[in-house]
Every structure is written in structure tokens, then in C-alpha cells.
Amino acid sequence: MVLKLYAVCDGPPSLSVRQALAKLELPFELVEVDYCTGAHMTSEYALMNPQKEIPVLDDDGFYLSESNAILQYLCDKYRPGTPLYPVDSKIRAIINHRLCFNLSTYYANISAYTMAPIFFDYERSPLGLKKVHMAMDVFETYLERLGTSYAAANHVTIADFPLINSTMTLEAIDFDISKYKRINKWYNDFKQNYPDLWKISEEAMKIIQHFAANPPDLSGLNHPIHPIRKVKK
Ligand SMILES: N[C@@H](CCC(=O)N[C@@H](CS)C(=O)NCC(=O)O)C(=O)O
């Protein structure tokens, strides 16, 4: 059976998995999950992912969530030894490290500042901005210390996709990243060298920009955590 990916059109974790599937040339069926109507919060969805998060991969009844785990699984199962996820222990360790860094710090700090206020009743605060700069300082340092052209090696790996998509959300809100010289160069090199992969991020960026200009009505969402913004009718 063909792989199925449950994804949201503007969600960085979903985009990263789509980029890996594209680079690995793996055919798959894309199942769009409508975040705004809470399609991921139903009990049927929870059977696939009790965390009620998007994306989920369905490999013939084997359901896998957490985008980093999906990226690793796709490489190991379908393209073992691919340069996207080399078997060399040290390169792999760096890739795994960057995936963890993105999930715990880079994406966490950035998306709280970029994405959350677009969809929910949050303000962009000086503390939120400070956390963005802290995350960017650290990533800049990693790029400097490793001295590679991509996040974990001198070629693109699965570590780049999530970091690119986190950075893309900064561009979506016109955040100036140019003072982070290495991040800026890496981000623009990726765009230039992988136009087909960048297109996946760019289409999502346009959707995010549209939502930023026209905040979506999530009043029917009944989200368990995030405060829903009141919509003037
Ligand atoms: N740890 C997850 C994060 C996934 C995630 O946060 N996805 C968002 C959409 S971009 C989501 O489903 N959030 C659930 C919610 O806000 O209700 C991963 O990397 O797969």
C-alpha cells in the first residue's frame, strides 16, 4: 500500500516530512488535515496519534507521529544509507542533535513568537523575542563551530528541513534574519540549491502570510490549551 501522510498545509513539521518524501522520491498520498476545524482533535484521529498532533504517517497500518521520528523512519526503512541520513555514527549524532535542538528550542521558541499569535489570542512579547534571539544565537554558533554548509554536514540532510521550516516562519512575519550571517547564508543557499524543496516551504509561507493578514476564525475549535481570539462579526 502507498504511504499516506496526514499533514497540515502550513505546519512546519508536516512540510519537513513532505520535503523528505520528495527528496527520497517516495510516492505517497497526501491527506490534508483541517487544523482550523479541529480535524486532528477527533477520537478517530486520536487512534492514529493520541497526542492529536499533525503530521502522522500511515505505512500500511503502521502509524507514526512526531515528524523527527517519521524522517528517520523513512530514510532507514526505504533508503538505508541515504546521504539524507548517513549511517556514520558521528554524522548521525549531529543530525539527531539538530533535530532535537529544533524541536526543543529553535522551533519551540520561534513558533511561539511567529505562529501562535497568528492563530490564537497571544501577543508577541519582548520575552518571546528574546527567546527567538537566544535560539538563533545558538544555531548560529552550531553553524560556526561545525563549519559545514548545511546544518549537520556539507550536504543537505534531514536535519535541514525542520530548521528551514522554522526559519521560514520568521520570514513569513518579515523578521530580519540578516544579522545572523551563517543562518542567513544557509537559508538562502537552501532556497537556491533546492528550489523544488523550497517550493514546499514557500507555498506554506504564503498561506501563513495570508492568515497573518486575515486571522482565521477558530471560534468552533474548542482548543484545550490555546486561547481562542474573539472574532468581530
Ligand atoms: N512534535 C510534533 C509537533 C507537531 C505539531 O505541533 N503540529 C501542530 C500543527 S503544525 C499540531 O498538530 N498542533 C496541535 C494543536 O495545536 O492542537 C512533531 O514534530 O511532529
PDBQT file of the ligand as one rigid body, heavy atoms in Angstrom, charges set to zero:
ROOT
HETATM    1  N1  LIG A 301       6.167  17.216  17.915  1.00  0.00    +0.000 N 
HETATM    2  C1  LIG A 301       5.401  17.346  16.821  1.00  0.00    +0.000 C 
HETATM    3  C2  LIG A 301       4.826  18.746  16.718  1.00  0.00    +0.000 C 
HETATM    4  C3  LIG A 301       3.706  18.708  15.766  1.00  0.00    +0.000 C 
HETATM    5  C4  LIG A 301       2.818  19.913  15.915  1.00  0.00    +0.000 C 
HETATM    6  O1  LIG A 301       2.966  20.719  16.845  1.00  0.00    +0.000 OA
HETATM    7  N2  LIG A 301       1.902  20.035  14.997  1.00  0.00    +0.000 N 
HETATM    8  C5  LIG A 301       0.894  21.075  15.127  1.00  0.00    +0.000 C 
HETATM    9  C6  LIG A 301       0.460  21.535  13.765  1.00  0.00    +0.000 C 
HETATM   10  S1  LIG A 301       1.806  22.373  12.971  1.00  0.00    +0.000 SA
HETATM   11  C7  LIG A 301      -0.279  20.453  15.827  1.00  0.00    +0.000 C 
HETATM   12  O2  LIG A 301      -0.767  19.447  15.388  1.00  0.00    +0.000 OA
HETATM   13  N3  LIG A 301      -0.698  21.042  16.956  1.00  0.00    +0.000 N 
HETATM   14  C8  LIG A 301      -1.828  20.552  17.682  1.00  0.00    +0.000 C 
HETATM   15  C9  LIG A 301      -2.707  21.656  18.180  1.00  0.00    +0.000 C 
HETATM   16  O3  LIG A 301      -2.278  22.821  18.186  1.00  0.00    +0.000 OA
HETATM   17  O4  LIG A 301      -3.852  21.364  18.531  1.00  0.00    +0.000 OA
HETATM   18  C10 LIG A 301       6.099  16.951  15.528  1.00  0.00    +0.000 C 
HETATM   19  O5  LIG A 301       7.202  17.452  15.228  1.00  0.00    +0.000 OA
HETATM   20  O6  LIG A 301       5.530  16.132  14.828  1.00  0.00    +0.000 OA
ENDROOT
TORSDOF 0
